[in-house]
Each structure stands twice: as structure tokens, then as C-alpha cells.
Amino acid sequence: MSQPDGPAIAVVTRVLPATPDVVFDEWLDPDALREWMCPRPARVVGVEIDPTVGGALRLDIDDEGSRSVVTGEFLAIDRPRRLVFTWRDSHWVDSDPDSVVTVLLEPHGNDATEMRILHESLPPGAVESYRPGWDVVARQLETSLASRNHP
């Protein structure tokens, strides 16, 4: 969703079958990120992560032979409720500013979490691809968590 003259923002909300602390840890685990981050058929093939405020994030992505790199910096790490980091895609033009991803986690029942992803300050036209992309990523995370809970 974006406003005509306002900032471009993609918002996705999903209930996940795990507690907030488990979901939070998924966002900072390189192996987990390789498993569910990026809408398929794209795959994260490399992860560098320093999960501290001011620490760097780098995702090397392969999308059926097309390569891209996402880089960012952690702005807030409030376990297990909130994670905020910048996001810059190597395919964006140099004048595009870094966008900001906020992940909010709230308990939902006994063993579930409502996860809300807000991706703000996207370049013009990017919301149309990022919103459905984050929706797929959230679904892949849900599937990954469910498979671990019910083998």
C-alpha cells in the first residue's frame, strides 16, 4: 500500500506457528534465512550477519542465474518483539535511498505469533513487487516453522 504523495510502504501480516522468541531468532539465523528468505525460485546463497545495532547484513541472492545482493544495517534489535534494519538492493539505481524493514512480533494465543513486516521508503514502483514478495517470504517462513513443529 502506498499513498499518492507519501512514502512507499509494503505491509504484510501473518500468524506463524511458533512463539515470538522462536520467530525472532529465525530472522537472525543465517541457516534459517537461506531456507525461507526470498520468494522462490530465488534463493539466498550467502549470508553475512552481525546481529547487533549498527551491525551489517548481507544477502547474496540467486534468482535462476540472475544475481543480486541486499545489504543493510541493523537499527534496532528488541528481542523478541521488534527488529529494524536498512535494505538496499544492488539492482536499485545509485540515487535510490536505503529502505527500512521493520519486523514486529506479538504473541497470538499460546504458541503462535502475529508477524507484521513493514518495508518503508521503497524506490518508486517497488511496492508492487515487494509487497507480494514479502507475502511469499512470510508464507515460506510459516511453512518452515510448521514442518519443524510437525515432522
C-alpha positions as CSV (number, residue, x, y, z in Angstrom):
1,M,0.0,0.0,0.0
2,S,1.3,3.5,-0.8
3,Q,-0.1,6.9,-0.6
4,P,-0.2,9.1,-3.7
5,D,2.3,11.7,-2.4
6,G,3.5,9.8,0.7
7,P,6.3,7.3,1.2
8,A,6.1,3.9,-0.5
9,I,5.5,1.1,2.0
10,A,4.7,-2.6,1.7
11,V,2.9,-4.2,4.7
12,V,2.4,-7.9,5.3
13,T,0.8,-9.6,8.3
14,R,0.8,-13.3,9.0
15,V,0.2,-15.6,12.0
16,L,3.0,-18.1,12.5
17,P,3.1,-21.4,14.4
18,A,5.8,-20.5,16.8
19,T,6.4,-18.2,19.8
20,P,7.8,-14.7,19.2
21,D,11.3,-15.7,20.5
22,V,11.5,-18.6,18.0
23,V,10.3,-16.4,15.1
24,F,12.7,-13.6,16.1
25,D,15.6,-15.9,16.1
26,E,14.8,-17.1,12.6
27,W,15.4,-13.5,11.3
28,L,19.0,-13.6,12.7
29,D,20.0,-17.2,11.9
30,P,22.0,-17.5,8.6
31,D,20.9,-21.1,8.0
32,A,17.2,-20.2,8.6
33,L,17.5,-17.2,6.2
34,R,18.9,-19.4,3.5
35,E,15.8,-21.7,3.9
36,W,12.9,-19.2,3.8
37,M,14.1,-15.7,2.8
38,C,13.4,-14.6,-0.8
39,P,10.4,-15.6,-2.8
40,R,11.0,-18.8,-4.7
41,P,12.5,-19.6,-7.1
42,A,15.0,-17.0,-5.8
43,R,17.4,-18.4,-3.1
44,V,19.7,-16.8,-0.6
45,V,23.1,-18.5,-1.4
46,G,25.2,-16.4,1.0
47,V,24.5,-14.7,4.3
48,E,26.7,-12.4,6.4
49,I,25.1,-11.1,9.5
50,D,26.2,-9.2,12.6
51,P,23.1,-9.1,14.7
52,T,24.0,-6.0,16.8
53,V,22.7,-2.5,16.5
54,G,24.9,-1.0,13.8
55,G,25.9,-4.4,12.6
56,A,25.8,-5.3,8.9
57,L,23.5,-7.6,6.9
58,R,24.3,-9.0,3.5
59,L,22.2,-11.5,1.5
60,D,23.6,-12.9,-1.8
61,I,20.6,-13.9,-3.9
62,D,20.4,-16.2,-6.9
63,D,17.2,-15.9,-8.9
64,E,17.5,-18.6,-11.6
65,G,21.0,-17.4,-12.6
66,S,20.4,-13.7,-12.0
67,R,22.5,-12.5,-9.1
68,S,21.8,-9.6,-6.7
69,V,23.0,-8.5,-3.3
70,V,20.9,-7.0,-0.5
71,T,22.9,-5.0,2.1
72,G,21.7,-3.3,5.3
73,E,22.5,-2.3,8.8
74,F,20.6,-3.1,12.0
75,L,18.9,-0.1,13.5
76,A,17.1,-1.8,16.4
77,I,17.1,-5.2,17.9
78,D,14.5,-5.6,20.7
79,R,14.2,-9.4,21.2
80,P,11.6,-10.9,20.8
81,R,9.3,-8.1,19.7
82,R,11.0,-5.8,17.1
83,L,13.7,-5.9,14.5
84,V,14.6,-2.9,12.3
85,F,17.2,-2.8,9.5
86,T,18.0,-0.9,6.4
87,W,17.7,-2.6,3.0
88,R,19.5,-1.8,-0.2
89,D,19.1,-3.9,-3.4
90,S,22.1,-4.0,-5.8
91,H,19.6,-3.6,-8.7
92,W,18.4,-0.2,-7.4
93,V,19.9,2.9,-9.0
94,D,22.5,4.8,-7.0
95,S,20.1,7.7,-6.3
96,D,17.6,5.4,-4.6
97,P,17.8,5.8,-0.8
98,D,18.1,2.8,1.6
99,S,14.7,1.5,2.6
100,V,13.8,0.3,6.1
101,V,12.4,-3.1,7.1
102,T,10.6,-3.4,10.5
103,V,9.5,-6.8,11.8
104,L,7.0,-6.6,14.6
105,L,6.1,-9.8,16.6
106,E,3.2,-10.2,19.0
107,P,2.1,-13.3,20.8
108,H,-1.1,-14.8,19.3
109,G,-2.6,-17.4,21.5
110,N,-0.4,-19.9,23.4
111,D,2.2,-20.9,20.8
112,A,1.7,-18.6,17.8
113,T,3.0,-15.2,16.7
114,E,1.4,-12.4,14.7
115,M,4.3,-11.1,12.5
116,R,4.0,-7.8,10.7
117,I,6.6,-6.8,8.1
118,L,6.7,-3.1,7.2
119,H,9.1,-2.2,4.3
120,E,9.2,1.6,4.1
121,S,10.9,4.2,1.8
122,L,11.0,1.8,-1.2
123,P,12.0,3.3,-4.5
124,P,9.2,4.4,-6.8
125,G,7.3,1.4,-8.3
126,A,9.0,-1.1,-5.9
127,V,5.9,-1.6,-3.6
128,E,4.2,-3.5,-6.4
129,S,6.9,-6.2,-6.3
130,Y,8.0,-6.1,-2.7
131,R,4.5,-6.5,-1.1
132,P,3.7,-9.8,-2.8
133,G,7.4,-10.8,-2.3
134,W,7.2,-10.3,1.4
135,D,3.9,-12.2,1.4
136,V,5.6,-15.2,-0.2
137,V,8.5,-14.9,2.3
138,A,6.1,-14.9,5.2
139,R,4.4,-18.0,3.8
140,Q,7.7,-19.7,3.4
141,L,8.7,-18.9,7.0
142,E,5.3,-20.2,8.1
143,T,5.9,-23.5,6.2
144,S,9.4,-23.8,7.6
145,L,8.2,-23.4,11.2
146,A,5.3,-25.7,10.7
147,S,7.5,-28.5,9.3
148,R,9.7,-28.3,12.3
149,N,6.7,-28.4,14.7
150,H,5.1,-31.3,12.9
151,P,7.5,-33.6,11.1
